Amino acid sequence: MNSVHTGFMWFIFFWVFVLIFMMSVGGYFMFRKFFKVLPREDGKSKLDWQNHYVEASRHLWDDESKAFLEMLVAPVPSPFRDIASHSIAAKIGQVALEDKADRVTQEHCIKGYILATPKRDYKSLTSYLDKHQIDYSPYKHLLQ
């Protein structure tokens, strides 16, 4: 009888830690999302600016640049790929609009991809670009 009680106690103890861990992970991502929607000094949030650049540059995207963006976000795990694609597309759109381009080119995509990627991921970014033989040498200064 005592071993059943001890086994059940360990079962409950295990699930308490699993649930605390899962809630912590979910809370972390919810907290990050919360910070993205807080307004900045200009009154718009980071998410507002992303949506602005995606909408403002929508007419600049052609099938080739969309396919290149899909290739760039391919290593992102599928549950996060849509969000990553949206943020990277926003940065690429911003780069294209600042260049006053008439369309999004591969150079805009590479530069925007580098600018949208967090510094902690630069090693995997460069290895992915090298693996696909994509020349990013004009933008190596952005990786500093």
Protein Blocks (a to p, Z undefined) as FASTA:
>chain_A
ZZmmmmmmmmmmmmmmmmmmmmmmmmmmmmmmmmmmpccfkopafklmmmmmmmmmmmmp
cfklmmmmmmmmmmpcfklmmmmmmmmmmmmmmmmmmnopabdcfklmmmmmmmmpcfkl
mmmmmmmmmmnopafklmmmmmZZ
